[in-house]
Amino acid sequence: MAATHLQWLDGGITAVPGILAGGVVAGIKPSGKKDLALIYSSTPARAAAVFTSNQVKGAPVLVSSEHVRGGQAQAIVASSGCANVCTGEQGIADAREMTRLVGDLLRIPAGHVLVAATGVIGIPLPMDKIRAAMPNLVKSLSPQGGRAAAEAIMTTDTRPKEAAVRVEIGGRPITIGGIAKGVAMVEPHLATMFCFVASDAAVARGALAPVLRRAVDRSFNRTTIDSDQSTSDTVAILTNGLAENTPLETGSRGIRQFAQGLDAVTTKLARMLVADGEGATKLVTVAVRGAASGRDALHAARAVANSPLVKTAINGQDPNWGRIMMALGKSPARIDPAKIAIAFGDERLVERGMQKEGVRLERVREIMGLSEYEISIDLGLGRGEDRVWTCDLSEEYVRLNAKYTT
């Protein structure tokens, strides 16, 4: 299918008609910054979500997994500063109470509220502070509140992440918008730290979850900051139907057009997360082609993108291509060293597994000095291709994470 025309919009999740959001200070964070966010659809919405596959799951993940099972939700409440992970039965009770508090204030069933939390693991939520802040949180709901919600879910992020597009489907304008956070403990398998998306599309029962899973796999599942996977990863979407389009059915042209819009939003947000990785100064695409299979291409790209030695070389603008060869060799992908080619941007550095004669190393260093560039790798074995977004590993990353709880 031809690419669908997308119109990028200002704002994020509240660019979507019928979606209100807000963010307030509850006192969870010692910094005194916003730490409690709420997203609300003025009408009941279809809902789908994907969560971390880490075997250690936060209480909010367990509760939201139950609530989204019915395919409907109307609100998402998220806190930052405390992950509510490894907090036992009290953690589950606290997560459930947060959904009840929101449900009572919005006059919707608690089961139609999803809950998420991010921050330090092993510490109980300060529920007295959260209870006291809930009325103000609901009062903060606004059609312009998306930025406040994006700020309230941040932990070590340096800036909020928002994206929104409009796409025409069946003659009706459809809006898709989202917010995200997560700049460390990020190499997801199903999701990322947090991403909350909304749309005014009408989507048929059963059609939303597969589209979300595909979008997540093509975006957040192609990112890595530090190869660690959070216990709280959550991506959730609400579609409220206010566009009054014919409901988008599985397999239809309309759902494919919607998927392209959703892919665009999640991809933009995913790239924002990597660009804002803790201590990051570079956003680098590791693109692999010529692999024996698509799976091999992904394995190879991940091995390079996750290598601490490659990531430190990126930080130091050191064209040490031997580290890339090392990372490819330890990956599960089938490789033939004598067939590998590597380029940084437009400068070919390696041919047939050896440094190219006449390579302009000064040009490679110049490319590595950019804030964004691509490392392209041709394995010379087939037609498989894939890509992963990564960032550099800096002294600032070590500093931030050496004292995260102190």
N, C-alpha and C positions, 0 to 999 in steps of 0.2 A: 504494500500500500504506500502511495506517495506520502511524503512527510506532511503532516498537518500544520497549517499556519498558526503560529503562536504569537500572541501579543503580550509582552511582559508588562506587568503592572507595578506601580509603587505599592509598598506595604507588603504584608505577609498574610497571615491567616484571616485577618479581619477585612481583607479586600473582598472576601466572599460574602455575598448577600445573606443576611440572616445569622451571621456569626458575630458574636460579641466576645470580648476577651478583656482581661485585666490582670494586673500584678501589683502586689503590695508587700510591705515589710511586715513580717510576722515575728521577727526576732530569732529565727532559726540560725541565721548566719551571724557570727560575732561581728562581722564588718558593718552590720546595719543596712546592707543593701537589700533590694527586693528579693524575696525568697519563697513567695507563694503565688502561683499562677492559676488562672481559671479560664477555660474556653467553653463557650456555651452556644448551642444552636437554638434559636428561638422556636424551632419546630423539631419534632422527633426526627432522628436521622438513622440511615443505615450506618453500620459501623463495622470496621475490620481492624485487626491489629496483628503485629508480629512481635515476638519477644526474644530475649536472649536465649541461647541454647546452653549457656553456662549451667553446670549442674547445681551451682549455688545461685539460687534465685531470690531476689528481694520479695518481701511480703506484698508490696504493691503489684509486682508482676503476677504473683499467684492470684491475687484478688481480681485484677483486671482481666486475666485469662478467663476466669469464671464469668465475669460480667459481659464480656464481648461475645461469648459463645452463642448468645441468642441473636446476634447480628444487628442489634439496635443499641444506640446510646445517644445521649443528648449533651453530655458535659464531660470535660477532662479536667481534673484538678492535679496539679503537680507542685511538689516542694523541692527546694534545693538547700544543701547544707548538711543534710542527714539522709543517708540512703535507705534507712529502715531495712537493712539486710542483716541476717544472723541475729535477729532480735526475738526469736521464738514465737510463742503463741501471742504474746503481747503485741508484737509487730503486726501480726495478722489482724488482731482486734483493732489496732490503731488505724490500719489501712481501711478496714471496713467502716470505722467511725468517720473517717474523712469523707467517704462516699455518702454516708447517712447525713452528715452535716450539710454537705452541698445539696443533696437531694431535698432535705427539708426546706432549706432556704430558697431553692428554685422551684419547689413543689413538683418534683419529678421523682420517680422511683430511684432508690439508691442503686439498684441493679443497672440503671441507665447512666451511671457515672463511672468513668474510668479514673484510676488513680496512679500516679507515678511519683517516685522520689529519687533524688540523686545526692551524692555527697559521701561523707565518711561512713564506712561499713562498721557495724557492731555497736552502734550507739542508738538508744531508743529515741523516737521522735519526741520533741517537747510539746506534748499535746495540749497543755494549758495555753501555750502561746498560739497554737494553731486554732484552737477553739475560739479564743478571743479575737483572732484576726478574720475569721470566716465571714462575719457580717460585712466588714469593710471590703473584703475581697469581692463579695457578690455585688456590693454597691459600686465597685470600681468597673464593673462590666460596661463596655462601650464599643461602638463600631470602630473606634480609633484605638482600641486597647491592645492591638496585637503586639506593638513594640514593647509595651509594659510587660506583657506575658513572656515575650522572648527574653527580656532582661531578667525576669524573675526565675527562669529555669537555668540561668548561667551559674557555673561554679568557677573554674579557672579560665573560662572563655574571656577573651579581651573585648569582644564585641558581639552583639546579638546577630542571629542569622534569620533572615526572612526572605521569602520568594513567593511570587504570585504570577499566574498567567491567565489569559482568557483564550478560549478556543471555541470555534463555531462547530456545533454538532447538530446535524439535522435542521439547520436554519436557526438554531437557538444559541445565544452566547452562554458559554459555560465557564465559570471561574474556578480555579484551583489555587489555594494558597496554603503556605505552611511556615512553621518555625522549627528551629532545631538547636541543639546544644551538644557539646561533647568534644573536648580537645585533647583528651588523654584516656588511657584504658580503652582504646578504640582499635579493635580489629574484629568487627562483628561477623557473626554467622547468623543471620536472619534480620538483624536490625542495627541500630546504632545507639548511642547513649539515649537521646530523646529526639523524636521528630513527630510533631503533631500537624496533621494536614486536614483541611476541610474543603468541601466543594458544594456548590448549589445544584449539582447534577442529580437527576433522578436515576437511580441504578437499580436494576432488578435484583430480587433476592438471589443470593448465591454468586452474583457476578463480581462483587467488589473485592472479596478476599484474594482471588487469584491474581487480579490486576495489581493489588498492593504488593503481594509477594514477589511478583515479577519486577515491579519498579524498585523494590528494596534490593533485590538480587543484582540488578544492573547498576545500582548507585552505591548505597551504603555498604553492600557486600563487596564492593571493589575499592574500599578505602582501608588504609592502615596508618596509624600514627606511631604505635609502639608495640604492636602485635599482642597486646593484652585485651581481653574481652570482658566487658562490664557484666556485673551481676544484675543490672537494672535496665538493660537495653529495652527500649519500647518505641515502636512506630505505630501510630494509630491514625485512622482516618474517619471522618464523619461526612456523609453526603446527605444534605437535607431536602433535595428535590425542589427547591424554590425556583429553579430555572424553568420548571414546568415543561421539560422536554419529554418526549416519549421515553419511558424507562429503558436504559441501556442493558441489553441482554447479552449474555455470554456468547461469544463468537460473532457478534454483530459488528458492522463497520463503525457504528457509534462507540462501542466499548473500546475498539482499537484506537480511535481518535482520542478518547478520554485517556487511555493508557499512555499515549504519546505526551499528552499534557502533564500527566502525573510523573512520567519519567523525567520530563524536563525540570519540574520543580524539585524532585528528590535528588537529581543529579546536581543541580545548582547548589542545593543545601549541603550535599555530601562534599563537594569541592570546597565550600566555605569552611566546613569543619576541619578538613585537612590543612587548609591554608592558615587556620588559626590554631593549629596544633600547639601544644605547650612548648614554648621556646622556638617555634618554627619560624624560619625565614624564607623557606622555599616551598612551593607547591610543584611537585614533579610527577608527571605521568610516566609510568613504566609500561610501554606498549610492546607486546610480543606478537610476532606473526611468524609464519613458516613452521609452526609446531605440528607435530603429528596429529594432534586433536585439539579441540577447544579446551578440554580439561587440562591437557599438558600446557597450553599457553597460559592458563590461569595459574597453574602450579608454578611455572617459571616466573611469571610476573610477581607473584606473591613472594617468592623466595628472594628476589632482588629487592622488592619494596620493603621487606621486613628486615633485611640484613643490617645490623648495627654498623658494620664496617662500611657498607655502601652509604648509609644515611649520614655517617660522620664525614665521609669523603664529600658528600653533597654539601654539607655545612661548610667544609673548608675549601670548597671549589677546587678539589684535587681530582684530576681526571685519571684516577687509579682504576682502570678498566679491569685489572686482574681481580678486583673484589667482585665485580659483576660476574665474571667467569666462574669464580668460586661459588657464588650463590646459585648460579644456574646448575652447576655440577652437583650440589647437595640437594637440589629439588627432586621431587618424584618424576619430573618430566623426562622424557627420552631426549637425549641430546647427543650430537656428534660434534666435539669441540672443533674439528676441522671445517665445519660448515657455518659456524656462528659469525654473524656480523652485528656490530654495535655502533649506533650513532647517537650523538648528543645534538639535539636540534637538527640543523642542516649539515653538520660536520660528521662524516663517517670516520670512526676512530679505529674500528677493528674489522678486518676482512679475513674470512677463512680461519678464524680463531687466532689471528696474530695482528699486531699493530699494523695499521695500514701505512704503506710507504708514503712519505710525504704528508702525513697528517699534520694539520695546523693546530698544535696543542694550545697555542695562544687563543685561537678561535674557540676551542672547547672550553677553556677557562672563562672566556668572555660570556659564553652561553651559560655556564654554570653560575655566573654572577647575577643572572636574571632572577627575578622573584618567581618566575614560572617558566618551565620548559619541559621538554619530553626526552626521555631516554628510549630509543627504539631499538629493539632486538629482533633479528631475523635468525631463527634456528635452522632454516634451510631444509626442513624435513617434510613439510606438508602444507596444509591450508588453514590450520587452526590459528586463531588469533584471539586476544583478549587484552585488557589493560587494567591497571590498578593505580590509584592515586596515593602518593606517599608524601612525606615531608622530611626535612633534615632532622638530625638529632644533635641538639646543641647543649652547651653547658647550662643554659637556662632551664632546659627540661630536667636535668639532674637536680638543679637547685630547688625547683618547685616540688619535685617528688621526694626529695630527701627529707623535706620538712613539712609534708602535707598535713600531718596531724599535730604538729608542734608549732 
